[in-house]
Amino acid sequence: MRPDHHPDRLMRWTLVIAALAASTAVWWPAPAGAAAAAPASTQRIKELAAVQGVRSNQLLGYGLVVGLDGTGDQATQSPNTTQSLQSLLQQLGVTLPAGTSLSPRNVAAVLVTAQLPPFAQPGQAIDVTVSSMGNAKSLRGGTLIATPLKGADGQIYALAQGNLLVGGAGASAGGSKVQINHLSAGRIPDGATVERSVPTPLLEGDALTLGVRASDFATASAIAEAINRAHGDDTAEALDGRSVRVRMPAQPGARLAFLAQIENLPVALARPAARVVLNARTGSIIVNDAVTLGPCAVAHGNLSVTISTTPLVSQPNALAGGNTVQAERSDIAISQQGGSLITLPASARLADVVKALNSLGATPMDLLAILQAMKTAGALNAEIEVI
């Protein structure tokens, strides 16, 4: 055996080479651009899209609520209530003497609304909302008479009837009134019975279209890629920013199982477009995580005008024979607070953007104008939307 092939010496060389390899792995510089990307948010397809054509439908009906404790419509101000009551009595075979004038205080005319969910079948129950359309003081304790609910095509899809649940209370006497919550609207849980179903395109054709809730090309493409990874290529295809076409099995049971699988697939979303939403009515400002600021300088100051009016009364002497004259004296004051020029540094994080805006010391209403001016100057890297 050669000296350099001794087992102990061979083992020592092996340990040295392993240590050098480990040292090289630790200290080897990372290539440029290899920084880890920020993890994208992940959502399921059921939160991002829905099958086109599978939706709820609005139903509307006109009816009467009876059994009120003197809090119904007044006949003089709501003549339609009296006419509806007379028509109802005629349908029930009750004929009123000629010239009879009804003025009940325990009846109210109402509008009944409901949502007909997709796949609802005849015999199933849905909730309804009952709202007063006259001058009824309260619907508490009332009962809705059988009211047909119609769709946009004029066809009857449900029949509503039942006792109202009103989440409030009120009392009045001697010109005083106390009221808790809203008394002129209520709900009837399972108060309507479905009489007709609405057909859906779920079982038609060899493909279905998923409608993306937010118009975005990246989201539509990501949904198609997630479906293709799970069920093979050419299973899904993004048609545009709102539509993804998916090939479906022919059998109804297999189609439903396939939809249940793909709606739970996770989708990695790209970073959204930078957007600032301004509500000019309430002064609310919403900034998403993609908004960035460029370096800029902002001067903020307030100019206030105060007008105060003081009444003056001129009272003549007792024997002067004059009249008392009332006049007003107005004082106008203008004050301007000094505004310093504040430099806002460039920032790429939402926390830095919020900190920079808070350093201005401006109210939300002032920030509405400041953000729009920063956008015009090119310092705000975002799209502004006013609602």
C-alpha positions in Angstrom: 0.0 0.0 0.0 1.3 3.5 -1.0 1.7 6.0 1.9 -0.7 8.4 0.3 -3.4 5.7 0.2 -3.4 5.1 3.9 -7.0 4.9 5.3 -6.5 7.5 8.0 -4.8 10.0 5.7 -7.6 9.5 3.1 -10.2 10.2 5.7 -8.5 13.4 6.8 -8.4 14.7 3.1 -12.1 13.8 2.7 -13.0 15.9 5.8 -10.9 18.9 4.5 -12.5 18.8 1.1 -16.0 18.6 2.7 -15.2 21.6 4.9 -14.0 23.6 2.0 -17.1 22.8 0.0 -19.3 23.9 2.9 -17.3 27.1 3.3 -17.7 27.8 -0.4 -21.5 27.2 -0.2 -21.8 29.7 2.6 -19.6 32.5 1.3 -20.2 32.2 -2.4 -21.8 35.5 -3.5 -25.4 35.3 -4.7 -25.9 36.3 -8.4 -27.4 39.7 -9.2 -31.2 39.7 -9.4 -31.5 36.5 -7.3 -33.3 38.3 -4.4 -36.3 36.5 -3.3 -39.5 38.0 -4.7 -42.2 39.1 -2.3 -44.7 36.3 -1.8 -47.9 36.9 -3.8 -51.3 36.7 -2.2 -53.2 33.4 -2.7 -56.9 33.0 -3.1 -59.2 30.3 -4.2 -61.0 30.4 -7.6 -64.4 30.6 -5.8 -63.4 34.0 -4.4 -62.2 35.3 -7.8 -64.7 34.0 -10.3 -68.2 32.5 -10.7 -69.9 30.6 -13.4 -71.6 33.0 -15.9 -75.3 32.6 -16.0 -75.6 31.1 -12.5 -76.9 34.0 -10.5 -79.8 35.1 -8.3 -82.9 37.0 -9.6 -84.8 39.9 -8.0 -88.5 39.4 -7.2 -91.0 42.2 -6.5 -94.6 42.2 -5.3 -97.3 44.5 -3.9 -99.4 43.5 -0.9 -101.2 44.4 2.2 -100.2 44.0 5.9 -103.1 43.6 8.3 -103.4 43.2 12.1 -101.6 46.4 13.0 -102.4 48.1 16.3 -103.7 51.4 14.8 -100.4 52.2 13.1 -101.4 51.6 9.5 -101.9 53.9 6.6 -104.3 56.9 6.8 -107.0 56.6 4.1 -106.9 60.3 3.2 -103.2 60.3 2.5 -102.9 56.7 1.1 -106.0 56.1 -1.1 -104.3 53.1 -2.7 -104.5 51.2 0.6 -108.3 51.6 0.6 -108.6 50.5 -3.0 -106.5 47.5 -2.5 -108.5 46.5 0.6 -111.8 46.8 -1.4 -110.3 44.7 -4.2 -109.2 42.0 -1.7 -112.7 41.9 -0.1 -114.3 41.5 -3.6 -112.0 38.6 -4.3 -113.1 37.0 -1.0 -116.8 37.4 -1.9 -117.5 40.3 0.3 -119.6 43.1 -1.3 -119.7 46.5 0.4 -122.8 48.6 0.3 -122.7 51.5 -2.2 -121.2 54.6 -0.9 -119.3 52.9 1.9 -115.9 54.5 2.7 -113.3 52.4 4.4 -110.8 54.1 6.6 -109.1 51.3 8.6 -106.0 52.1 10.7 -104.7 48.5 11.0 -103.9 48.0 7.3 -100.8 49.1 5.4 -99.8 48.9 1.7 -96.3 47.4 1.3 -93.8 46.3 -1.3 -92.4 42.8 -0.9 -88.9 42.1 -2.3 -86.9 38.8 -2.4 -83.9 37.2 -4.0 -84.5 34.0 -6.0 -81.3 32.0 -5.6 -79.9 29.9 -8.4 -81.1 26.3 -8.6 -84.2 27.1 -6.5 -86.9 24.6 -7.1 -90.7 24.7 -6.6 -91.7 24.1 -3.0 -88.5 25.6 -1.5 -88.7 28.6 0.9 -86.9 31.9 0.6 -86.7 35.0 2.8 -88.6 38.2 2.0 -88.4 41.8 3.0 -91.5 43.9 3.5 -91.4 47.7 3.3 -94.1 50.2 3.9 -95.0 52.4 0.9 -97.5 54.7 2.7 -97.5 56.6 5.9 -97.9 53.7 8.3 -96.2 54.4 11.6 -95.2 50.9 12.3 -95.5 47.4 10.8 -94.8 45.7 14.1 -97.2 42.8 14.8 -98.6 42.8 11.3 -99.3 39.8 8.9 -98.6 39.9 5.2 -101.5 38.6 3.1 -100.7 36.2 0.2 -98.6 38.3 -2.3 -97.4 37.0 -5.6 -93.8 37.9 -6.4 -92.9 38.5 -10.0 -89.6 38.6 -11.9 -88.5 41.1 -14.6 -90.4 39.1 -17.2 -93.7 39.6 -15.4 -94.1 35.9 -14.5 -94.9 34.8 -10.9 -92.0 32.9 -9.3 -92.9 32.9 -5.6 -95.8 33.5 -3.3 -95.2 35.3 0.0 -97.2 35.3 3.2 -96.5 35.3 7.0 -96.0 37.3 10.2 -93.5 40.1 10.1 -90.4 40.4 12.3 -89.6 44.1 13.0 -86.5 44.7 15.0 -87.7 47.8 16.8 -90.2 49.4 19.2 -91.9 52.7 19.6 -94.5 54.6 21.6 -96.1 58.1 21.3 -98.5 60.1 23.5 -99.3 63.7 24.0 -97.0 64.9 21.2 -94.0 63.0 22.6 -92.5 60.0 20.7 -89.9 57.4 21.4 -88.6 55.0 18.8 -85.9 52.4 18.7 -84.6 51.3 15.3 -86.7 51.3 12.1 -90.4 50.3 12.3 -91.6 50.7 8.7 -89.7 47.6 7.3 -89.4 44.0 8.4 -88.5 40.5 7.3 -90.3 37.2 7.1 -87.8 34.3 7.3 -88.8 31.6 4.8 -91.8 33.7 4.1 -92.2 32.9 0.4 -92.6 29.6 -1.4 -91.0 29.1 -4.8 -93.5 28.4 -7.5 -91.3 28.3 -10.6 -87.6 27.6 -11.2 -85.2 29.5 -13.5 -83.2 27.5 -16.0 -79.4 27.8 -15.8 -76.7 27.0 -18.4 -74.8 24.8 -16.0 -75.6 21.5 -17.9 -75.6 23.0 -21.4 -72.8 22.5 -24.0 -69.3 21.0 -23.5 -67.8 24.1 -21.8 -68.6 26.7 -19.3 -67.3 30.3 -18.8 -66.0 31.6 -15.5 -66.7 35.3 -15.0 -63.8 37.0 -13.2 -65.2 39.5 -10.6 -62.4 42.0 -11.1 -61.4 42.8 -14.7 -57.7 41.9 -14.8 -55.8 40.0 -17.4 -53.3 38.7 -14.9 -56.0 37.2 -12.7 -57.8 35.6 -15.7 -54.5 34.1 -16.9 -53.6 32.8 -13.4 -57.0 31.1 -13.1 -56.5 29.3 -16.4 -53.0 28.2 -15.5 -54.1 26.9 -12.1 -56.9 24.8 -13.8 -54.5 23.5 -16.4 -51.9 22.4 -13.9 -54.5 20.4 -12.0 -56.4 18.9 -14.9 -54.1 19.0 -17.8 -53.3 21.4 -20.6 -56.0 22.9 -22.8 -58.6 22.4 -20.1 -59.0 26.2 -19.5 -58.4 29.2 -21.7 -58.5 32.9 -20.7 -60.6 34.7 -23.3 -60.2 38.2 -21.9 -59.8 40.0 -18.6 -63.3 38.9 -17.4 -63.8 35.4 -18.9 -62.1 32.0 -18.6 -63.5 29.2 -20.8 -63.3 25.7 -19.1 -64.0 22.4 -20.9 -66.4 20.3 -18.8 -67.3 16.6 -18.5 -70.5 15.5 -20.3 -72.2 13.8 -17.4 -74.1 16.0 -14.9 -72.6 14.3 -11.8 -69.1 14.5 -13.1 -69.6 18.1 -14.1 -70.7 19.1 -10.7 -67.7 17.2 -9.1 -65.4 18.9 -11.5 -66.7 22.4 -10.6 -66.3 21.6 -6.9 -62.7 20.7 -7.5 -61.7 23.7 -9.6 -63.4 26.3 -7.3 -61.1 25.3 -4.5 -57.9 25.5 -6.5 -55.4 28.1 -5.1 -54.4 30.9 -7.4 -51.3 33.1 -6.8 -52.3 36.6 -7.6 -50.0 39.3 -8.9 -49.5 42.6 -7.2 -52.6 44.8 -8.0 -52.5 48.1 -9.8 -51.6 51.1 -7.6 -54.9 52.9 -6.8 -56.1 55.6 -4.5 -59.8 55.8 -3.9 -61.2 59.1 -2.7 -64.8 59.6 -1.3 -65.5 63.3 -1.6 -68.7 63.0 0.4 -67.3 61.5 3.5 -63.6 62.4 3.2 -62.5 58.7 3.2 -59.2 57.8 1.5 -58.2 54.3 0.7 -54.7 53.5 -0.5 -53.6 50.0 -1.6 -50.2 48.4 -1.0 -48.9 49.1 -4.5 -49.0 52.9 -4.2 -45.6 54.6 -4.1 -44.4 58.2 -3.8 -41.8 60.1 -5.7 -39.7 62.8 -4.0 -41.7 66.1 -3.8 -42.2 69.1 -1.6 -45.6 70.1 -0.3 -46.7 73.4 1.4 -49.8 73.2 3.5 -51.7 76.1 5.1 -55.2 77.1 5.9 -57.1 80.3 5.2 -60.2 80.8 7.3 -62.9 83.4 7.2 -65.1 84.0 10.3 -68.3 86.1 10.1 -70.1 86.7 13.4 -73.5 88.6 13.7 -74.6 90.4 16.9 -78.2 91.6 17.2 -78.7 95.2 18.4 -81.9 96.6 19.8 -82.6 100.4 19.8 -85.1 101.2 22.6 -86.5 104.8 22.6 -87.4 106.7 25.8 -90.7 106.2 27.5 -92.1 109.6 26.3 -90.3 109.8 23.0 -93.1 108.1 21.0 -90.7 106.2 18.9 -90.6 102.5 18.0 -88.2 99.8 19.0 -85.8 99.0 16.1 -83.7 95.9 15.8 -80.5 95.9 13.8 -77.5 93.6 13.3 -73.8 94.2 13.5 -71.5 91.8 11.5 -67.9 91.3 12.3 -65.7 89.7 9.6 -62.2 88.3 10.5 -59.8 86.6 8.1 -56.9 84.5 9.5 -54.3 82.5 7.7 -52.1 79.9 9.3 -48.6 79.7 8.2 -47.7 76.6 6.2 -44.2 75.4 5.9 -42.7 73.6 2.9 -42.4 69.9 3.8 -40.2 67.6 1.8 -41.6 64.1 1.2 -38.9 61.5 0.4 -39.4 58.7 -2.2 -41.0 55.6 -0.7 -42.0 52.2 -2.0 -43.8 50.8 1.0 -47.4 51.5 2.2 -46.2 52.2 5.7 -43.8 54.9 4.4 -46.5 56.5 2.3 -48.9 56.7 5.2 -46.1 58.2 7.4 -45.3 60.8 4.8 -48.9 61.8 4.4 -49.4 62.0 8.2 -46.4 64.3 8.5 -48.4 67.0 6.6 -50.8 67.3 9.5 -53.7 67.7 7.1 -57.3 66.5 7.6 -58.7 63.9 5.2 -60.6 66.6 3.4 -57.4 68.5 2.8 -55.7 65.3 1.6 -58.2 65.0 -1.2 -56.8 68.1 -2.8 -53.2 67.3 -1.9 -53.2 63.8 -3.4 -54.8 65.1 -6.6 -52.1 67.8 -6.8 -49.4 65.3 -6.2 -50.8 63.1 -9.0 -50.7 66.1 -11.4 -47.1 66.9 -10.4 -46.1 63.3 -11.1 -45.1 62.5 -7.5 -48.0 60.0 -6.8 -47.5 56.7 -8.6 -51.1 55.6 -8.6 -54.4 55.9 -10.3 -56.9 58.1 -8.5 -60.6 57.1 -8.4 -63.2 59.4 -7.0 -66.4 57.8 -5.8 
